[in-house]
Amino acid sequence: MAVSPDLVISQVYGAGGNAGSTFFTHDYIEIFNRGTSAVTAEGWSVQYGSATSTGAWSGKSTLPTFTIEPGQYVLIQEQSGGVGQPSLPSPLIVPASGFNMSASNGKVALVRDSVTLSGATPTGANVADLVGFGTANGAEGTRAPAMSAALALFRANGGCGDTDDNSMDFATGAPAPRTSASARNACGTTIPQAKPIVPVCPASMAVEQGQPAAVPLSASDEDSIVNGAVIASGNVPGISLGSLTAASANGGSATVNLQAGAALVSGSYPVVIRFTNNAGQEATCPVNVSVSGAATIPQIQGAGPASPFANMSVSTEGVVTHKVSNGYFIQDANGDGDPATSDGLFVFTGTAPLVAVGDLVRVKGTIVEYKPTGAARTYTEMKDVSATKVLGAGHSVTPANIVFEPGMDLARYEAMLVNITNALTVNQTSYLGDRGELTLSVGRRETATNRYRPGTPEALALAKANAGNELVLDDSWFVAPPAATPPCADVVACSGIPYLGQDGTVRAGDMVDNLVGVVDFGAIGGGGTAFKIQPTAAPSFTRSNPRLLAPELPVGNIKVASANVLNFFTTFLDGTDAWGRTGQGCTVGSTTRASNCRGADNSAEFVRQRDKIVNELKGIDADVVGLMEIQNNGDIAVDYLVKQLNAAIGYPAYAYVPKPASTGSDAIRVAMIYKPAKLAMLGGALSDGDAVNNRPPMAQTFKAGNGATFSLIVNHLKSKGGCGSGANADLGDGQSCNNATRVQQATRLATYFIPNVISSAGDPDVLVIGDMNAHGFEDPIHVLNQAGLVNELERFVRPSGIPYSYVFDGESGYLDHALASASLDAQVAGATEWHTNADEPTVIDYNFDGKSAAAAALYKNDAFRSSDHDPVVVALNLTPTFSDVTSAFAEQRSGLSVNRLTNRFTATITLTNTSGAAITSPLHLLLTGLTEGVTLENKSGVVGNEPYVSVNNATIPAGAKITLKVVFSNPARRGIGFVSKILSGSL
């Protein structure tokens, strides 16, 4: 972006009205004209985007027409996070539609129109100015520092500085909004500008009820004398200013006491003090006068959503029921008997608390309504503790017995000690290693669009029910659980990871009871907030969802599987590869570099990853497997994997299907491996390299030993992550990002690629598998179902439970599919998911990332948590194309004659139809167990590895004879032996 010649954003503040802020009731954005001419802004807007937004920005205020002179400021008021602070100075612009900003991280822009911005760093002629701050993913240049409740962002030189680098142009300081009436700041001149009054005031003044108190205030001005002070707002009886001692000279300090009388009752009194000088300037500073008294914990909690003592300093008493890493919980042992008020309170200390469980304490501090980022509600707690006194030890509180039910409001139990009397189901284990958390619910929660079409009343109702059916079991740490201090009992105990069984895991679907602990509320792993229970006793787990050592499904004659191998790369992020070479890279589009790789960081991680994937594939034991997320480096990665799998099996059981013409420009692709002893490839692999397919589908037609053929199509549709814009944005219907692209991919699969595969194979039997990145009833799958494909997981798994292959946000669903054409559906004997991955904790995977050495030691060389998706396995019972009619014929062989010139041996075989009925042609004589080293020269083909000779006669009547010739090469001149089989039908 070019340096702005005139209007720029000169100041931003995002904590207006927030708990913990004493400055102003509203967020604000200040605009400044750094140019030399007046600017009339018509149809302009200011807009806001979150720190992580990549789609449409969330906040927009369309501005009325205004004119701003050179060096003049304009103040724009946005929304408020609460009440109690001073109002913004006037004059100011109050847009018809305001927005809330983050108090710390985000992006704001001044735009010459009202079109909603989109993207991390939007550009274009109409973006007049952009400021990214804190952890924002977009900015001019690099980001400005983060704001806070006490800090605003200021553009350098009073708004004049603009280098197009936010980190250079902005610094933080106490909020001091300027308006169009403020002194002007002419940029680029040497005319001396009047220096401002600089007040020095505390943010708050704590007063003990019944006792007078005073706090000193001061102000100075470098080029003037501060000589006046008044309470500009918030003046109430009992709060006053003492006598002002004016500054004695320019730059001197004026002082005055803010006084609170003994008659003030408990409460919070925000006041604003205005200082003036002999040059007609003024400056204000806010002070929150907090008068504290004593209250019981139930009185502090109150019956409403917020404490009646919010932002007040209060003394209370309670028994310490539990300690966590940054505070402790206290509870009124007797309570008030009112089910609408909690008897517990969390005391935030910020560091490890010094009290002991069982202590009766009197504690004094400020009551606040803590609102975690993204939360829709607050949590009452005490902070800024100023006094703690232990009144006794050895006290106890009886837990309240509750039945956790979906939709119940746990607010009435917040910070209380409870005993949950019903058993709950583990729904998610993903953040056990990161945060010591397990997501619990009544029963297993199914993703709404896994069962119902998006947007239907049923889907909306299930999504709502799921949202109210969540309780997170925490471990009293809000970071990764620390490793245990040796000596410890075993690897599991040494890891410090809670809730793992002796087998080193806890699985989604397991049951947990004996849930005794305090009810907490706050941020959870993966983002968002939830009620949590911090246990005071060890919960009891029941392995109600045990591991299976192999997938269970009916026996067919061909087994097909789909397996996401979670970025199996033979080239690593450190630039090495599986063969020990250095300086290697992965290709994405036209670039090849190590940072393009997505799998193991190094060789040590790779070995762990490889062994788990090999164990999973060996356990599946499928005749053909479709693979997703394997490195797109030709056939190098899939060839390596096949060799490792064969080595683990002990013989060359598998081969890979050579890559098709197009494998796409992504770093990953789909691939296939198969057992040549069970299946033969017919023709080469096909793919669809159309631009809509970033990872083209791959198809291969196979022929089974019984003559039956079918085609397998492996897919990996566009991810749900990394939102696009427009129709590819997250539209809030449960289908997440990029649904429009997935629908396009599914439509092309149904209307072009599947028909092309069927035409090439000459056979309508098609099985579509892979990671479709769409749940069971989402739009892409609906497109394929409408095209006639049958959902085999709905057919075989749904009748006995939830079909799922992936767990996200504590909800289960299947992104991995098996969809059969109508002709093949009748030949499907069964389908299942092998739950090796989705239910398992991430902490036991192959990665070392973010893990202590003790946590990394939980890794086991087995199939579990080899990926984040569960494999899907399908049993086919393919209809044979021929039958064995050996018993219907009598066989007579002639002796062998030899041609000494060609060294060929010839015999005739006569077959007589002794069945008493006509036999349908064509017939084939299959020579099984032919002597090693002997070759049937006139073979018509092979079935498996056995040669055959076809007899293309018409129907053979009862009693009829057929004579055919067999010719052998026999270089070693061995005795020629074989066993005949007679087959009728198509081979």
ABEGO torsion letter per residue (X at the ends): XBBBABBBBABBBAABGBBGBAABABBBBBBBBABABBBBBBGBBBBBBBAABABBBABBBBBBBBBBBBGBBBBBBBBBAEBGBBBBBOBBBBBABBBBBBAABEBBBBBABABBBBEABBBEAABABBBBBEABABBBEBBBBBBBAABBBBBBGGGABBAGBAAAABBBBBBBBBBAABBBBBBGBABBBBBBBBBBBBABBBBBBGBBBBBBBBBBBAABBBABBBBABGBBBGBBBBBBBBBABBGBBBBBBBBBBAABBBEBBBBBBBBBBAAGBBBBBBBBBBBBBBBBAAAAAEABABBAABGBBBBBBBBBABBBAAEBBBBBAAEAGBAABBABBBBBAGBBBABBBGBBBBBBBBBBBBBBBGBABBBBBBBGBABBBBAEBGBBBBBBBBBBBBGBBAAAABGBBBBBABBBBBABAAAAAAAGBBBBBBEBBBBAAAABBBGBAAAAAAAAAAAABBBBBBAGBABBBBBBBOBBABAAAAAGBBGBBAAGBBBBGBBBBGBBEBBBBEBBBGEEBBBBBBBABBBBBBBABBBBABBBBBBBABBBBBBBAGGBBABBAAGBBAAGBBGBBBBBEABBBAAABABBABAAAAAAAAAAAAAAAAAAGBABBBBBGBBBBEAAAAAAAAAAAAAAAGBBABBBBBBBABAEABABBBBBBBBAAABBBBEBBBBBABAABABBBBBBBBBBAAGBBBBBBBBBBBBABGBBBEAABBAGAGAEBGAAAAAAAAAAAAAAAAAAAAAAAGBABBBBBEBAGBBAABAAAAAAAAAGBBBAAAAAAAAAEBBBABBBGGBBBBABBBBBBAAAAAABAEBBBBBAAAABBAAABABABGBBAAAAAABBBBABGABABBBBBBBBBBBBABBBAAAABBBBBBBBBBBAAAGBBBBBBBBBBAAGBBBBOBBBBBBBGBBBGBBBAABAEBBEABBBBBBABBBBBBGBBBBBBBBBBBAAGBBBBBBBBBBBEBX
